[in-house]
Amino acid sequence: MTTSTSGDIVIVGGGVIGLSIAYALAREGLRPILLDRREPGREASWAGAGLIPPIADRTLNDGAPFNPLAALRAWSSRLYPEWSAALQDETGIDPGYRRTGGVDVAWTQREDDALHAAAGQWRAEGIAWERIPPGDYARVEPALNPELSSVYFLPDRAQVRNPRLLAALKAAVVRRGAVLEGHRAVLGFTLDGGRVAAVRTESGEISCGRAIVAAGAWSGGLLELAGVRAPTPPIKGQIVLLHAERPLLRRVVEHGKNYLVPRDDGRILVGATEEDAGFDTRPTAAGARDLLDEAIRLCPALGEAAIETTWAGLRPGSVDGRPYIGIAPEVENLIIAAGHRRAGLQLAPGTAELVVDLVMGRAPRLDLAPFRPDRSPTPEEPAADDAFRS
Ligand SMILES: Cc1cc2nc3c(=O)[nH]c(=O)nc-3n(C[C@H](O)[C@H](O)[C@H](O)COP(=O)(O)OP(=O)(O)OC[C@H]3O[C@@H](n4cnc5c(N)ncnc54)[C@H](O)[C@@H]3O)c2cc1C
């Protein structure tokens, strides 16, 4: 079937970024059309673990030493409880935002030094934390290996059930009159005088006043079709899902890039690998082995948990540690919101609100210069937000 339709705003990609943008636009009374080449909300945003950083006590204007990514993270974390409650009110679906608390742990002096540095940043932002003395770990998390060399407790660490968040966003967007079209892949753009005149799909063109590309790890390839360079290399991440008969873990446990995320229902996510494997999303034996070794070392009781399933997803990379949020160079009505790497779930509300500012022609509530799609990366000055990985 070939159809030709029109929509003022067309969003390409229905992961957490595209759906959050659709939701934020719909809250402004706009009715975007969102297109996804498969069922929306099944790629990285479904595969992620749902770690959400604690809310910083200081506001962005307090002069705290925020780097740009930390500022976006802090704002986004602050928006989460309100977004989550509003989505639940509107749809009856609970996105599962919970402040379960977490522990960041170290085995070696070097890792402890890194946590000590992170704690300085937490203090600057007014995030509550406590260093737990050896021998006292069980007070915050009884399942922790008592031989860990250091344990920092963050009582306000949060998590979200990302598949439920996606379901709530989809329902809310549709209720507010936006159009969600799954199984409709975008193949390119029709450009006219430095503007996108239409989005080309496998079943016809959709003319538009504005296009927003939020297609995760596929964004870079799509943007090339519009002559725009904003690479989003896929970074594969695997997760193993455990299930325990009795509650084995209460808090999120983080060790470097690895983490354990206990859900309300006895399930525990063990994540995540970081691999350069192209667009391959097959979980591997070696990936699962490494994750399970790490999990049992951190919490020996997990050895008795059952393995329920494994999966992998593709985080969208960028030229540095920051996402692209802004207008595409040379194409004035094309907005890019992509490249959120390990943090797309946590950064989604803030990203969506910034895109709304651009669409509505308002001054962005955060300086967008560090997120410009055509910025030069500064490798000597790491852009990544090391205070909270996920
Ligand atoms: C294992 C793992 C653990 C993670 N844990 C966390 C975490 O704890 N916290 C956190 O904040 N982040 C986490 N992340 C990162 C987070 O999941 C991503 O940053 C985020 O999901 C990216 O969202 P997105 O909407 O940009 O991309 P996606 O969710 O990948 O969505 C992109 C969408 O675009 C669609 N699309 C692609 N091409 C086209 C096309 N041509 N036409 C139409 N549609 C198209 C796709 O079908 C897809 O639905 C994790 C990621 C992984 C893999």
The ligand as an SDF file (V2000), in Angstrom:
LIG
                    3D

 53 58  0  0  0  0  0  0  0  0999 V2000
   21.9240   -3.4990   28.0580 C   0  0  0  0  0  0  0  0  0  0  0  0
   21.5850   -2.0350   28.1600 C   0  0  0  0  0  0  0  0  0  0  0  0
   21.3940   -1.4620   29.4010 C   0  0  0  0  0  0  0  0  0  0  0  0
   21.0660   -0.1090   29.5060 C   0  0  0  0  0  0  0  0  0  0  0  0
   20.7820    0.4120   30.7280 N   0  0  0  0  0  0  0  0  0  0  0  0
   20.4190    1.7030   30.8290 C   0  0  0  0  0  0  0  0  0  0  0  0
   20.0570    2.2560   32.0990 C   0  0  0  0  0  0  0  0  0  0  0  0
   20.0570    1.5530   33.1100 O   0  0  0  0  0  0  0  0  0  0  0  0
   19.7300    3.5640   32.1630 N   0  0  0  0  0  0  0  0  0  0  0  0
   19.7330    4.3670   31.0490 C   0  0  0  0  0  0  0  0  0  0  0  0
   19.4610    5.5460   31.1740 O   0  0  0  0  0  0  0  0  0  0  0  0
   20.0430    3.8720   29.8380 N   0  0  0  0  0  0  0  0  0  0  0  0
   20.3870    2.5670   29.7090 C   0  0  0  0  0  0  0  0  0  0  0  0
   20.7210    2.0460   28.4950 N   0  0  0  0  0  0  0  0  0  0  0  0
   20.7920    2.9500   27.3450 C   0  0  0  0  0  0  0  0  0  0  0  0
   19.4190    3.2380   26.7860 C   0  0  0  0  0  0  0  0  0  0  0  0
   18.7010    2.0320   26.6680 O   0  0  0  0  0  0  0  0  0  0  0  0
   19.5580    3.9430   25.4360 C   0  0  0  0  0  0  0  0  0  0  0  0
   20.4060    5.0640   25.5410 O   0  0  0  0  0  0  0  0  0  0  0  0
   18.1780    4.4220   24.9650 C   0  0  0  0  0  0  0  0  0  0  0  0
   17.2570    3.3670   24.9970 O   0  0  0  0  0  0  0  0  0  0  0  0
   18.2250    4.9970   23.5730 C   0  0  0  0  0  0  0  0  0  0  0  0
   16.9010    5.3190   23.2100 O   0  0  0  0  0  0  0  0  0  0  0  0
   16.5210    5.6760   21.7280 P   0  0  0  0  0  0  0  0  0  0  0  0
   15.0870    6.0030   21.7330 O   0  0  0  0  0  0  0  0  0  0  0  0
   17.4890    6.6990   21.2220 O   0  0  0  0  0  0  0  0  0  0  0  0
   16.8630    4.3430   20.8900 O   0  0  0  0  0  0  0  0  0  0  0  0
   16.0200    2.9900   20.6820 P   0  0  0  0  0  0  0  0  0  0  0  0
   15.3440    2.5470   21.9070 O   0  0  0  0  0  0  0  0  0  0  0  0
   16.9670    2.0210   20.0260 O   0  0  0  0  0  0  0  0  0  0  0  0
   14.8900    3.4040   19.6720 O   0  0  0  0  0  0  0  0  0  0  0  0
   15.1610    3.7330   18.3290 C   0  0  0  0  0  0  0  0  0  0  0  0
   13.9110    3.3960   17.5270 C   0  0  0  0  0  0  0  0  0  0  0  0
   14.0920    3.8480   16.1860 O   0  0  0  0  0  0  0  0  0  0  0  0
   13.5060    2.9120   15.3320 C   0  0  0  0  0  0  0  0  0  0  0  0
   14.0780    3.0440   13.9860 N   0  0  0  0  0  0  0  0  0  0  0  0
   15.3370    2.7670   13.6110 C   0  0  0  0  0  0  0  0  0  0  0  0
   15.4840    2.9960   12.2920 N   0  0  0  0  0  0  0  0  0  0  0  0
   14.2780    3.4280   11.8390 C   0  0  0  0  0  0  0  0  0  0  0  0
   13.7820    3.8230   10.5610 C   0  0  0  0  0  0  0  0  0  0  0  0
   14.5670    3.8130    9.4870 N   0  0  0  0  0  0  0  0  0  0  0  0
   12.4970    4.2010   10.4570 N   0  0  0  0  0  0  0  0  0  0  0  0
   11.6680    4.2210   11.5370 C   0  0  0  0  0  0  0  0  0  0  0  0
   12.0850    3.8400   12.7610 N   0  0  0  0  0  0  0  0  0  0  0  0
   13.3810    3.4710   12.9140 C   0  0  0  0  0  0  0  0  0  0  0  0
   13.8210    1.5670   15.9920 C   0  0  0  0  0  0  0  0  0  0  0  0
   12.9670    0.5390   15.5410 O   0  0  0  0  0  0  0  0  0  0  0  0
   13.6500    1.9050   17.4720 C   0  0  0  0  0  0  0  0  0  0  0  0
   12.3360    1.6250   17.9230 O   0  0  0  0  0  0  0  0  0  0  0  0
   20.9930    0.6970   28.3440 C   0  0  0  0  0  0  0  0  0  0  0  0
   21.1580    0.1170   27.0910 C   0  0  0  0  0  0  0  0  0  0  0  0
   21.4470   -1.2540   26.9910 C   0  0  0  0  0  0  0  0  0  0  0  0
   21.5980   -1.8710   25.6300 C   0  0  0  0  0  0  0  0  0  0  0  0
  1  2  1  0
  2  3  1  0
  2 52  2  0
  3  4  2  0
  4  5  1  0
  4 50  1  0
  5  6  2  0
  6  7  1  0
  6 13  1  0
  7  8  2  0
  7  9  1  0
  9 10  1  0
 10 11  2  0
 10 12  1  0
 12 13  2  0
 13 14  1  0
 14 15  1  0
 14 50  1  0
 15 16  1  0
 16 17  1  0
 16 18  1  0
 18 19  1  0
 18 20  1  0
 20 21  1  0
 20 22  1  0
 22 23  1  0
 23 24  1  0
 24 25  2  0
 24 26  1  0
 24 27  1  0
 27 28  1  0
 28 29  2  0
 28 30  1  0
 28 31  1  0
 31 32  1  0
 32 33  1  0
 33 34  1  0
 33 48  1  0
 34 35  1  0
 35 36  1  0
 35 46  1  0
 36 37  1  0
 36 45  1  0
 37 38  2  0
 38 39  1  0
 39 40  1  0
 39 45  2  0
 40 41  1  0
 40 42  2  0
 42 43  1  0
 43 44  2  0
 44 45  1  0
 46 47  1  0
 46 48  1  0
 48 49  1  0
 50 51  2  0
 51 52  1  0
 52 53  1  0
M  END
$$$$
